Amino acid sequence: MNKNNKKYFIALTGAKKNVGDFLITGRAIELLEHIAPEYEYVLHPHWEKIEDIEFINNSEGIIILGGPGFQMNMYPGVYKLTDSLRDIKVPIHTLGTGWKGVPGDKTTERLYHFTNSAQQMLDTMNDTTAGMSCRDYQTKRALINNGYNNVTMTGCPVWYDIESLGKKFTAPKEIKRVVYTPAQDETFSEQSIEVLGFLINKYKNAEIIVSFHRGIGVVDEFTPKSDAENTKKLADKAEKMGAKVVDVSYNRAKLDFYDDCDLHVGYRVHAHIYFLSKRMPSILLHEDGRGNGVSEALESPGVNAYKLSRLYSNIFRIFNKNKGVLSIYRKFAFKVNGNINNDMERIINNIENTNYQVFDKVSRHIDKQYHVMEDFIKKITKKNVGW
């Protein structure tokens, strides 16, 4: 509940265990309070229903804080909200929310299809004055393909570290500390070990720190046994290979040591964005459309951890908006990239040979896009838009 009798928004957070979700929530609230400090932002877990309808309807609206929330079953599969959306009389907004397209190519965009209940929620948000904010162009295209045109590509809230806005990127003189984030998906487990070996060999004189965003080896309410076993295996292997292992789950402050590192390489999207937002270099390995989306939107360095059959991609591209066909497409077209280290060598050599110039471009892109995010927040908080 709001504490100071201020007008308030209900801010839906996805922060459970993954430190990336805590980072999204923190950066989103910092943006909102920076741009529209006259409101209070009351956090509520998006996976829990909001039982008090009066609390909802006395608010200025609901704001979904980032995350891959534009999933095909987003309501009520991701956002519980209430049993009936008709009970909600205030606007529902997204703030830099993304899709979860797997594998994440143009064919996935075409086949991406929302359930009927998800469409009810999307219809509600599409009809607001501000519309929806998304974090990348793939998400925007998937929404438009499903008939939702009132969409602004603002970028993810984590793009915007307020203290870093306007700062120039400075290329590292030497790589002394590398953060490596392995894949969460067990499909890429062996590949994650292979990439770690590549980095240890590539940066022989650097400290390699393997960072686990969702914990290591612990089964809990947010982590199934198979996931815990996989992270434990990866951590044990990393230590045997001579890397340092850290668990950064549950607490955004655990990421502070990233500021003293020189480079991030890995699969975790929000480790990648954290580094870029701080004007530090990062290379992202794409597990799916979440990774592809950010690399396209920021024009930042990335490598696909998967390979797709061009034949199947061309065949399945004739279909449109079909969840069942998408499932079949994943099964037949998707495989793990067996040449990942060659791809990594090529992209790192290019970055080094151009003295990291691509990251100066990324920094300028973030600064430019910040004004789009700022304007969107002003719209949803009714600032200077003719309300």
N, C-alpha and C positions, 0 to 999 in steps of 0.2 A: 504493500500500500504506500501511497505518497505520504511523506513525513512532514512536509512544511506547508501544506495547504496550497502548494503551487499547482498550476496546471501541469498535467503530466501525460506522458506517453507510456504505453506498456511496451517494453523492449524484449523481444523473444530471443533468448540465447541458446546456443547449442553446446555450451561448455559443460562437458561431462568429465572427460579424462584427457582427450587429445589436447595437447598444449596449443595447437593451432587454433582450436575453437576458443580458448581463453584469450588468445591474441586477437582474434577477430572481435570478440566482445569488447575487450579493452580499447582497441583502436576505434571501434565504432562509437562507443560512448564518449571517448575523447573528442571525436569529430563533432558529434551532436552537441556536446557541452561547449565546444569552441565556437560553433556557428550559431547555435540557438540556446544560450545559457539560461534563458528565462523559464525554461521548462525543466521538470524533473523526469528522469528516465528510469522507470521501475522495471527491474529485471524479472523475467519469468522464464523457467525452462520450457522450451518449445515442445518437449515430449510429454508434458503434463497438461491436462485440461485446465482451463480457467473457469472455475465453478461459479464465481461471483459475476453474474452478468451486469449488475449495476456498476461494479468496478470497471468493467470494460467500457460501458456506455457513458460513464462519467469522465473517461479519459479523452484525450485529443485524437487518439488513434493507436493502432498497433504497428510497431516497426520490427520487422524480421531482420536480425543483425547478420548479414552475410551468410557464409556457408553454402554447401551444395544443395540448397533447399528446393530448387526447381526440379524435383524428382518426379517421375511419372505418377507416383502415388502420393504426392506432397500433402494432400489432405484426404483423410486424416492419418496417413501413414507416417508423415514426418511432423506435421504441425497438428496437434490434437485440438487446440482452440476450444470449441464448444460442440455439442451434439448437432446443433443446427446453426449454419452461418447466418440464417435469417435473423437470429437473435442479436447479432452484432450490428449496431447502428452507426458505428464510427468507421473511418477508413482503415484498411489494412495496407501497409506499405512494405516493400522489400528495400534493403539497403546493401547493394553490392552482392546480391545472391547469385549463385551459379547453378548450372545444370550438373548432372552426373551421367554423362553419356559414355557408354562403354561399347566398342573400343574408343570412339571419340573422333571419327573422321567425318567427311561430308555425308557419307551414306548414313552414319549414325544420326546426324542432324535431321536427315529426311525421314528416317523411320521413327524418331522419338515421338512418343504419343502419350498424352496424359489421360488418366482414368476420368470417368464421369465426375466423381467427387472432387478430384483435383481441378477439373475444369470449372466447377462451381466457384472455387476459391479464386482461380485465375480470372474468371469473369468479373468477380467483385473488385479485384485489384485493378484490372484493365479499365474499369469504368470510373476510377478516381481521377481527379484533376491532374495529379502528378504522374499517375501511372506506376509502372514498376521500374526499379533500378536493378541492373544486372552487372555482373563483374567481368564479362568478356563477350566477344562478338559471336562465339559459337552459341552461347546461351540465348543471345538476342535472336539469332537466326532460327534456332529451334522453336522459340516462342512465336515468332512471326509465322513460321510454317504451320503452327497450330492455330493461327488466326488472332494472335495477340500482338497488336502493333503499338500500343502505348507503352513503349519500353525505352529506357535511357541506359546507355552503357556508361556507367560511372566508374567502373573499376571496383575492386575489393577494398573495403575500409583499411585493410592492412597495407595497401599501397602507400598510405598517407601517414607517415610519422611527422607530426606537426613541426617538431624541432629541426627536421631534416629538409623540409620544403625549401626550395630555392638554393640549396647547397650544391656545389659542383662535385662531380665524381672525381676522385683522385686514384689513379692506378697504383696498385701495390708495388713497392720496389722489390719485395721478396715474399715468397709464400712460405711462412713459418708455421701457421696453424690452419688446418683444413677441417671444416665440419662436414661430415658425411652422414646423410640420412638414408637408411635402407628402405626398401619398399615395405609397405604394410601387407599388401596382397601376397599370399603365400605362393602364387603363381610365379612371382619374380624372386623367390628366395635364393635359388642358386645363382641367378644373375646378379643379385645384390652382393653376394660373396665375390663373384668374379670382378665386379666393378671396384669393390674395396681393394682387391689385390692390385688392380690397375693403378689406383690412386697411391697405394703404398709404394709401388715401383716408380711411379711418375714423380712423386714428391718425396724423394728418399730422405731429405734432411728436414722434413716438416713433421710436426706432431699431427697425427690423424685422430680426430675425435668422432666416434660413432654415436650419434644422438638419436634416441628413440622417443618419438613424440607421444606414443601411446603406451609407454611402459615396457617393462621387460619381465616376461616369464610369470606373471601373476594373473591368475583367474579371478575375476570379480564380476560385479553386475554389468560391467561394460565390456568385458573381455572373455570370449569363449576359450575353451581349453586349447583348441587347435592354434589359435592366434598366440596364446601365451607360450605354447611349445615352440612356435616358429620364432618368436622374438628371443626366446632363451637360446635357441640354436644359433641364431645370428650373432647374439652377444658373445656367446662362448667362442665361436669361430673368430670373431673380431679380436678378442683378447689374445687368442693363440697366435694370431697373425701380427700381434704387436701394437694394435690400436688401443686407444683409451675408449671406454664405454661409459655413457652417461644416460640416465633416465630423466627426462625433462617433463614427464606427464604431470597433469593436475595444476601446475603453477607457472604462470607466465614469467615470473621473475627468474625462473630457472634458465631462461634464454639469455640472460644478461651477458653471459660469457661470449655469446656470439659476437658482441661488439669488439672483442679483442682478438678476433680471428681474421684471416685474410681472404678466405674463399669458402663458399659452400658449394658442394656437389651432392646431388641426391634426388630422391623421389618425393620428398615432402614439400607440397606446394607452398605451405606457409613458412617453412624455413627459407625457401627460395625468395618469397616476397619480402620477408623480414630483411634479408640481406640487401635486396634491391632498394627497399624503402630507406635504408640507412646509407645508401650510396656505396655499397660494397658488392663485389662480384659474386655471381652465383650461376650455376648451370643446372638446369632441371631435367630429370629423366621422367618422361611422361608415362604414367601407368594407364591413363585413360583421358577422357575429354576434359577433366579438371586441369590436368597439366597442359594439354594442347591449347586450351582456352587462354590460359594466362600467358603462355609464350607468344601466341598470336597477338593478344591484346597489347602486350608491352613490347613486342618485337625483341624479346629477350632470348638468350641462347637456350636451346632445348634439344633433347634427343629422344626419339620414341623408343621406349623399352619394349615395344611390341612391333611386329611386322604384320601387314595385312596382304591377303591375296588380292592382286589387282583384278583377277578374273571375277572372284566373288563380289568384290566391291562394285564392279561395273554391272554385274547381274542384279544385285540387290538394290542398286540405285534407281531402278525403274519403279520400285514400290514407294509408298508414301504413308507416313503416320501409321505404323503398324507394330505394336509391341511384340506380337508373336513372331513376325518376320525378323525383327531386330534380334530376338533371342536366337533364331536359327543362324542369322548372319554372324553373330559372335562366335557360335560354335564352329562354323566352317571356315571363316576368314581369318581368325585371330591366332597368332602364335607368338612366342617369345622371340625377341630380336637376338639372334645368335652372333651378331657382329657388333655388339654394343661397344666393346673396347676400341674397335677400329673407328667407330663413329665418335667416341669420346676423344680419341687421339686427334682426330681431324678437327673437331670443334675447338679443343683447347689450343692446338697449334695456331689456328686462325686467330683466336683471341689474343694470344701472346704476341703473334707477329704484327698485330695492329695496335699493340699497347692498350688493350682493353677498351678501345674506342666505343664499342657497342654499348657499354654501360653508361657512358656520358649521354648517349642518345636516349637510353632508358630513363635516366634521371630527368632529362628535359621533358620526356613524354609524361612522366608522373606529375611533374609540376603543371603541365598544360591541362592534364585530365582532372587535376584537383578542382579546377574551377567548375567543371561539369558536376562533380560530386557536391561542391558547395552550393551550386544553383539548385540541385535536386533537393538537398536538405532544406534550403530556404523555401522551396515549394511546399514540402510536406509540413513544415512548421509555420507556414503562412506568413513568411517574411518577404516584404517588398515584391509581392506578385499580384497585387490588386485584390486581395481578399477583403 
